[in-house]
Amino acid sequence: MRCLILAAEWCGDVVRNVPVVFRAMEVSGIPTEVLIMEEHLDTMDEF
């Protein structure tokens, strides 16, 4: 299992919530990767 986060740097919800998600994934031992939305529009379109 892995966690893929598709996020926009300008989004306030991302700024507040991603640190909590990072910590939960770290404690769980789940690898986490962040993709910046503007750089990965093709991935965003898939989901």
TORSE-861829 format. One line per field, with one value per residue: residue in one letter; chain; x, y, z of N, C-alpha, C, CB in turn. Coordinates in Angstrom, 2 decimals. Glycine has a CB too. Example, Ala and Ser with C-alpha at 12.3 -4.5 7.8 and 13.67 -1.06 7.14 Angstrom:
residuo: [a:s]
cadena: [A:A]
n.c1: [13.19:12.85]
n.c2: [-5.69:-2.25]
n.c3: [7.80:7.08]
ca.c1: [12.30:13.67]
ca.c2: [-4.50:-1.06]
ca.c3: [7.80:7.14]
c.c1: [13.20:12.90]
c.c2: [-3.30:0.03]
c.c3: [7.80:7.87]
cb.c1: [11.31:14.08]
cb.c2: [-4.47:-0.60]
cb.c3: [9.05:5.72]
This chain:
residuo: [m:r:c:l:i:l:a:a:e:w:c:g:d:v:v:r:n:v:p:v:v:f:r:a:m:e:v:s:g:i:p:t:e:v:l:i:m:e:e:h:l:d:t:m:d:e:f]
cadena: [A:A:A:A:A:A:A:A:A:A:A:A:A:A:A:A:A:A:A:A:A:A:A:A:A:A:A:A:A:A:A:A:A:A:A:A:A:A:A:A:A:A:A:A:A:A:A]
n.c1: [0.85:0.43:0.49:-0.72:-0.67:-2.36:-1.96:-2.50:-0.35:-1.31:-3.57:-5.37:-6.46:-4.78:-2.37:-3.03:-3.85:-2.15:0.28:-0.72:-1.65:0.80:2.09:0.41:0.72:3.43:3.61:2.14:3.73:3.42:4.40:4.59:3.76:3.88:2.24:2.38:-0.39:-0.59:1.56:0.95:-1.36:-2.47:-2.60:-4.40:-6.69:-7.29:-8.41]
n.c2: [-1.16:2.28:5.85:8.41:11.76:14.31:17.57:21.14:23.85:26.30:25.86:26.20:24.18:22.03:22.91:22.90:20.23:18.23:17.87:16.39:14.09:13.15:12.46:10.44:8.52:8.02:6.88:4.60:3.35:3.60:4.34:7.61:9.93:13.12:14.91:17.81:19.56:21.31:20.52:17.99:17.51:15.58:13.31:14.25:14.46:11.78:11.02]
n.c3: [0.00:-0.64:-0.28:-2.20:-2.72:-4.24:-4.70:-4.37:-4.05:-3.25:-1.80:1.10:2.72:2.16:3.25:5.96:6.46:5.30:6.82:9.01:7.75:6.71:9.13:10.12:8.11:8.36:10.94:10.41:8.62:5.90:2.66:1.31:-1.21:-2.72:-5.19:-7.09:-8.07:-10.34:-11.82:-12.55:-14.16:-15.83:-14.19:-12.29:-13.89:-14.22:-11.84]
ca.c1: [0.00:1.13:-0.39:-0.38:-1.42:-2.36:-2.27:-2.14:0.40:-2.06:-4.78:-5.26:-6.75:-3.56:-1.39:-3.45:-4.11:-1.11:1.18:-1.39:-1.63:2.19:2.38:-0.34:1.35:4.73:3.35:1.62:4.73:2.94:5.13:3.74:4.33:3.05:2.33:1.82:-1.48:-0.30:2.60:0.46:-2.76:-2.92:-2.96:-5.62:-7.79:-7.61:-9.17]
ca.c2: [0.00:3.56:7.01:9.42:12.98:15.27:18.79:22.45:24.59:27.49:25.43:26.29:22.87:21.22:23.42:22.50:18.80:17.32:17.45:15.36:12.88:12.67:11.83:9.18:7.58:7.67:5.95:3.37:2.75:3.65:5.33:8.70:10.79:14.29:15.46:19.15:19.48:22.04:19.79:16.64:17.64:14.30:12.45:14.81:14.10:10.36:10.83]
ca.c3: [0.00:-0.59:-0.27:-3.20:-2.45:-5.34:-3.96:-4.89:-3.03:-2.83:-1.10:2.56:3.32:2.03:4.22:7.30:6.64:4.84:7.91:9.81:6.92:6.73:10.42:10.19:7.19:8.94:12.04:9.82:7.75:4.52:1.88:0.86:-2.25:-3.02:-6.54:-7.19:-9.04:-11.57:-12.56:-12.84:-14.56:-16.40:-13.06:-11.73:-14.77:-14.04:-10.61]
c.c1: [0.90:0.10:0.14:-1.28:-1.25:-2.84:-1.85:-1.48:-0.40:-3.28:-4.57:-5.53:-5.53:-2.55:-1.74:-3.47:-2.98:-0.11:0.58:-1.37:-0.21:2.50:1.67:0.29:2.70:4.55:2.89:2.63:4.32:3.72:4.17:4.48:3.36:3.32:1.69:0.83:-1.13:0.75:2.14:-1.02:-3.31:-3.34:-4.26:-6.83:-8.21:-8.51:-10.19]
c.c2: [1.23:4.67:8.02:10.61:13.91:16.58:20.03:23.24:25.76:27.14:25.44:24.97:21.95:21.63:22.93:20.98:17.86:16.96:16.35:14.03:12.29:11.92:10.48:8.13:7.11:6.63:4.59:2.66:2.71:4.72:6.36:9.55:11.92:14.73:16.84:19.16:20.12:21.35:18.41:16.67:16.35:13.33:12.95:14.42:12.64:10.13:11.91]
c.c3: [0.00:-0.67:-1.29:-2.97:-3.65:-4.75:-4.71:-3.76:-2.46:-1.97:0.42:3.25:3.25:3.09:5.63:7.48:6.25:5.95:8.79:9.05:6.90:8.01:10.53:9.28:7.72:10.05:11.50:8.93:6.29:3.76:1.28:-0.16:-2.52:-4.45:-6.53:-8.36:-10.38:-12.43:-13.01:-13.20:-15.15:-15.28:-12.43:-12.57:-14.62:-12.82:-10.39]
cb.c1: [-0.97:2.16:-0.48:-0.53:-0.95:-3.27:-1.60:-3.40:1.71:-2.51:-5.21:-6.22:-7.94:-2.95:-1.34:-4.82:-5.30:-0.36:1.54:-2.86:-2.11:3.15:1.94:-1.81:1.52:5.43:2.27:0.38:5.04:1.40:5.93:3.28:4.64:3.33:1.63:2.96:-2.71:0.15:3.84:0.69:-2.91:-1.79:-1.82:-5.52:-7.40:-6.34:-8.25]
cb.c2: [-0.01:3.68:7.65:8.86:13.67:14.79:18.75:23.21:25.11:28.27:24.03:27.32:22.21:21.38:24.96:23.06:18.44:17.93:18.66:15.78:13.19:13.84:12.75:9.42:8.22:8.94:6.54:3.68:1.36:3.94:4.64:9.57:9.98:15.45:14.52:20.23:20.12:23.44:19.66:15.71:18.78:13.67:12.42:16.33:14.36:9.55:10.78]
cb.c3: [1.21:-1.74:1.16:-4.67:-1.13:-6.55:-2.60:-5.46:-3.60:-4.05:-1.57:3.08:2.60:0.62:4.19:7.60:5.88:3.67:8.78:10.14:5.48:6.57:11.58:9.79:5.80:9.50:13.00:9.02:8.21:4.46:0.76:2.04:-3.56:-2.02:-7.59:-7.39:-8.48:-11.24:-11.69:-11.63:-15.57:-17.26:-12.00:-11.63:-16.20:-13.90:-9.43]
